Amino acid sequence: MVCGSSLLAAAAGVGCGLLIARWWQSGALNRARYRMRDLCLLRAKESLAEGPAISARHSRRFPIGRSDTALVLIDMQTDFLSVEGRVGKHYDPARIQRMEKTIDKVEELLTACRAAGLTIAHSRSHRYGARVLPELIHPLDETYELHPRLRAKPGEIVVDKFTFGAFASTELEERLRERGVTRILLGGVLTNVCVFATAVQAVDRFFRVCLVEDACGAFTDEWHERAVSLIEEPQVDPQAHHHSVGLYFGEVAAVSDVKAALAQL
């Protein structure tokens, strides 16, 4: 009888514990949702506030600040940007030459953001398409590194990813949060693959995003422009929704727009 009572008491204790755990998890989830909601409202108010801001397309503005804005550069590696790279050698040289033109604008943007004191982050990619080529399975080497003109400086964030987006497989979010970053200027390659994926992942983590279009590159104009359109255009049927509906991923601006705003800081 004592044994039976003990079992009943133990079962009751376990059941009570599970209920408490479920209640706590539910409460934690709700608290997280409320925090996210409040963060969204804060971002909306910030977009209307006065202060330094990038003049983006469609007469929209992207507020910036030294303490809360980061430049995130995606996969500016020799592998992608040179015919000598492990990836570049598999592509038409004309396409790689097109990618090389991105380097000048990225360097201009990087120099300006460093001078303004913004947080700088770089990603490097382990993933080279859906098919794994034997010659790509090597330890890190010189071509895997960031392009010599775009190497990270001490104190800058560098993450190595194996997903298209720079957030899903790295600690990038945590490292940006530690520095108080809430807004991201985004550049790099490829616009329609890893840059676009990073933009979407950033928005889902409640970062505001501004794509610096001429500091991004793709193998064709069509692929580049398609990705840019998906980021900046309202993703709704214009016949069914007013164009002011904010169903788009982020703003789009040029390097010159960013530099003009940085000069206001």
Phi and psi in degrees as a GROMACS rama.xvg file:
@    title "Ramachandran Plot"
@    xaxis  label "Phi"
@    yaxis  label "Psi"
@TYPE xy
-62.9505  -40.9577  VAL-2
-62.2051  -43.4398  CYS-3
-62.6173  -41.6005  GLY-4
-63.3578  -39.0759  SER-5
-64.2685  -40.7093  SER-6
-64.6566  -41.8978  LEU-7
-63.1399  -41.5044  LEU-8
-64.4147  -41.3539  ALA-9
-64.3579  -43.1148  ALA-10
-62.7246  -41.9416  ALA-11
-63.1476  -39.6919  ALA-12
-64.345  -42.5166  GLY-13
-63.2217  -44.9571  VAL-14
-61.1647  -42.9631  GLY-15
-63.1932  -40.9958  CYS-16
-62.9247  -40.7008  GLY-17
-64.4518  -40.247  LEU-18
-63.6875  -42.8061  LEU-19
-63.7824  -42.9099  ILE-20
-62.3419  -42.966  ALA-21
-64.5342  -40.8424  ARG-22
-62.2261  -43.1951  TRP-23
-65.4798  -43.1718  TRP-24
-62.5826  -42.3654  GLN-25
-62.2037  -43.1787  SER-26
-64.2699  -41.621  GLY-27
-63.6285  -40.3301  ALA-28
-63.5152  -43.5277  LEU-29
-64.385  -39.8758  ASN-30
-62.8438  -40.8167  ARG-31
-63.6008  -39.9427  ALA-32
-64.214  -41.3315  ARG-33
-64.1379  -39.7221  TYR-34
-62.6008  -41.8378  ARG-35
-63.4987  -42.1722  MET-36
-60.9417  -45.8265  ARG-37
-63.219  -36.8339  ASP-38
-65.6677  -40.2047  LEU-39
-61.6139  -43.8772  CYS-40
-63.2526  -39.5817  LEU-41
-62.9693  -44.2208  LEU-42
-62.4239  -39.5114  ARG-43
-62.8203  -41.3454  ALA-44
-67.21  -38.5273  LYS-45
-61.298  -35.3798  GLU-46
-65.7783  -20.5231  SER-47
-97.3932  -9.4666  LEU-48
-74.5209  155.191  ALA-49
-78.1149  159.439  GLU-50
132.167  178.623  GLY-51
-57.2207  133.012  PRO-52
-154.698  148.243  ALA-53
-80.8087  133.677  ILE-54
-80.8538  104.298  SER-55
-95.4775  177.199  ALA-56
-63.1869  161.368  ARG-57
60.6373  29.2832  HIS-58
60.2967  25.546  SER-59
-93.9988  162.723  ARG-60
-129.121  149.881  ARG-61
-126.621  101.209  PHE-62
-62.3754  145.775  PRO-63
-136.523  158.317  ILE-64
-155.969  153.782  GLY-65
-60.6632  -37.5178  ARG-66
-87.1912  -18.2377  SER-67
-124.831  8.32798  ASP-68
-120.413  136.064  THR-69
-126.056  147.778  ALA-70
-95.0298  123.117  LEU-71
-115.859  117.685  VAL-72
-107.533  129.994  LEU-73
-103.642  117.159  ILE-74
55.7192  40.4414  ASP-75
-81.849  65.2902  MET-76
-103.662  150.313  GLN-77
-57.8329  -33.6521  THR-78
-51.9106  -38.8191  ASP-79
-90.6914  -25.9166  PHE-80
-105.842  9.07376  LEU-81
-144.346  147.063  SER-82
-68.5091  -12.81  VAL-83
-86.6834  -10.8172  GLU-84
-71.3596  157.01  GLY-85
-65.1955  -25.2822  ARG-86
-93.4123  -46.3242  VAL-87
-57.7299  -32.2876  GLY-88
-69.0808  -12.9055  LYS-89
-90.5133  -2.75994  HIS-90
-113.392  161.252  TYR-91
-57.0275  128.342  ASP-92
-53.6901  -32.0416  PRO-93
-63.1727  -36.1588  ALA-94
-68.4266  -39.4052  ARG-95
-67.4846  -38.2543  ILE-96
-61.4146  -36.7306  GLN-97
-61.9712  -41.6991  ARG-98
-65.7846  -36.0402  MET-99
-60.9757  -28.3804  GLU-100
-65.575  -21.7219  LYS-101
-68.8863  -27.0873  THR-102
-58.4649  -43.9497  ILE-103
-58.9664  -47.0285  ASP-104
-68.5252  -38.7851  LYS-105
-64.5123  -42.1139  VAL-106
-62.381  -41.1316  GLU-107
-62.1608  -44.3346  GLU-108
-65.3923  -45.3226  LEU-109
-61.5174  -43.5563  LEU-110
-60.8233  -43.1097  THR-111
-66.8596  -41.4627  ALA-112
-69.6298  -37.0327  CYS-113
-63.2638  -44.5557  ARG-114
-62.975  -30.3656  ALA-115
-82.9253  -8.57622  ALA-116
84.1155  21.3205  GLY-117
-76.548  156.48  LEU-118
-66.0574  137.637  THR-119
-119.619  133.51  ILE-120
-134.369  143.188  ALA-121
-127.031  142.988  HIS-122
-114.386  149.735  SER-123
-125.022  144.516  ARG-124
-110.621  132.674  SER-125
-89.5438  -15.8677  HIS-126
-97.7986  121.745  ARG-127
-120.755  67.0103  TYR-128
86.4434  -179.924  GLY-129
-76.9931  -27.4337  ALA-130
-100.16  127.097  ARG-131
-85.8744  121.47  VAL-132
-93.5459  135.336  LEU-133
-53.5042  -38.5092  PRO-134
-71.1771  -9.33985  GLU-135
-91.1478  -9.68619  LEU-136
-91.5093  80.3763  ILE-137
-136.077  159.064  HIS-138
-61.0035  169.028  PRO-139
-57.7198  138.671  LEU-140
-138.382  -175.092  ASP-141
-63.4315  -36.3085  GLU-142
-75.0436  -22.3346  THR-143
-70.3089  -26.7149  TYR-144
-65.6963  163.173  GLU-145
-61.5046  151.306  LEU-146
-54.5618  141.702  HIS-147
-52.7177  -31.6518  PRO-148
-80.4488  -7.93678  ARG-149
-126.64  20.5374  LEU-150
-62.7913  145.802  ARG-151
-68.2681  145.863  ALA-152
-97.8189  160.353  LYS-153
-53.4362  135.398  PRO-154
93.2242  -14.998  GLY-155
-83.259  150.434  GLU-156
-80.3481  133.463  ILE-157
-131.378  126.132  VAL-158
-125.194  145.986  VAL-159
-108.647  122.452  ASP-160
-117.2  155.643  LYS-161
-125.705  14.1769  PHE-162
-116.317  165.812  THR-163
-62.1177  -49.4524  PHE-164
-78.2943  151.503  GLY-165
-83.6049  -4.37695  ALA-166
-97.5368  -38.4708  PHE-167
-63.3619  -33.6261  ALA-168
-117.171  17.8342  SER-169
-136.676  178.448  THR-170
-97.9302  22.083  GLU-171
-58.2631  -44.0574  LEU-172
-58.5335  -48.4386  GLU-173
-60.8788  -41.391  GLU-174
-70.3482  -33.4506  ARG-175
-71.3977  -41.4677  LEU-176
-61.0524  -40.3885  ARG-177
-57.0357  -29.1609  GLU-178
-96.6465  5.59145  ARG-179
79.5485  17.9088  GLY-180
-77.6051  132.087  VAL-181
-126.412  -11.4802  THR-182
-130.358  144.042  ARG-183
-128.421  130.681  ILE-184
-95.9002  128.632  LEU-185
-121.281  131.01  LEU-186
-146.752  173.569  GLY-187
127.202  -159.523  GLY-188
-135.718  155.87  VAL-189
-84.0802  140.04  LEU-190
-53.551  -44.1616  THR-191
-87.7048  0.44411  ASN-192
-123.106  -90.7682  VAL-193
-72.2594  -32.9294  CYS-194
-67.8366  -47.2934  VAL-195
-61.6321  -45.2422  PHE-196
-60.8339  -39.2279  ALA-197
-65.8901  -39.1819  THR-198
-60.0316  -45.7884  ALA-199
-64.6622  -44.8694  VAL-200
-64.0754  -35.8557  GLN-201
-65.8212  -44.669  ALA-202
-62.3765  -41.0591  VAL-203
-65.866  -16.7147  ASP-204
-101.947  14.862  ARG-205
67.2514  28.8089  PHE-206
-89.6588  144.082  PHE-207
-86.6568  142.66  ARG-208
-125.04  135.806  VAL-209
-125.627  114.398  CYS-210
-79.7158  124.633  LEU-211
-92.382  96.2063  VAL-212
-60.3024  -45.8041  GLU-213
-78.8922  -0.980179  ASP-214
-102.715  21.3743  ALA-215
-124.78  157.16  CYS-216
-145.385  147.248  GLY-217
-139.007  171.301  ALA-218
-74.3946  -22.0459  PHE-219
-138.62  155.749  THR-220
-60.2211  -40.4621  ASP-221
-60.7187  -46.5298  GLU-222
-65.1636  -41.0155  TRP-223
-62.2143  -50.3731  HIS-224
-67.1432  -33.9127  GLU-225
-63.2708  -43.6399  ARG-226
-66.6278  -41.9288  ALA-227
-60.0936  -43.2499  VAL-228
-61.878  -41.367  SER-229
-64.4401  -31.9289  LEU-230
-75.2759  -42.3266  ILE-231
-100.06  -21.749  GLU-232
-88.681  140.84  GLU-233
-57.4587  125.754  PRO-234
-88.474  60.7016  GLN-235
-140.809  164.492  VAL-236
-77.5159  115.59  ASP-237
-61.4459  -19.5829  PRO-238
-76.1056  -21.8512  GLN-239
-107.006  -18.127  ALA-240
-132.588  149.709  HIS-241
-72.2979  144.393  HIS-242
-66.2963  -14.2747  HIS-243
-76.9253  -9.49773  SER-244
-59.936  129.105  VAL-245
-84.733  46.5142  GLY-246
-93.3384  61.2375  LEU-247
-138.601  161.722  TYR-248
-82.0882  -32.849  PHE-249
-176.504  -173.951  GLY-250
-94.6867  163.84  GLU-251
-132.002  132.018  VAL-252
-146.358  174.906  ALA-253
-105.11  164.712  ALA-254
-56.5104  -40.4468  VAL-255
-61.9981  -36.7698  SER-256
-65.035  -41.534  ASP-257
-64.3046  -45.3471  VAL-258
-62.7109  -37.8531  LYS-259
-63.6974  -39.3398  ALA-260
-71.427  -39.6827  ALA-261
-61.2053  -31.5637  LEU-262
-66.3344  -16.9715  ALA-263
-84.1449  -13.7283  GLN-264
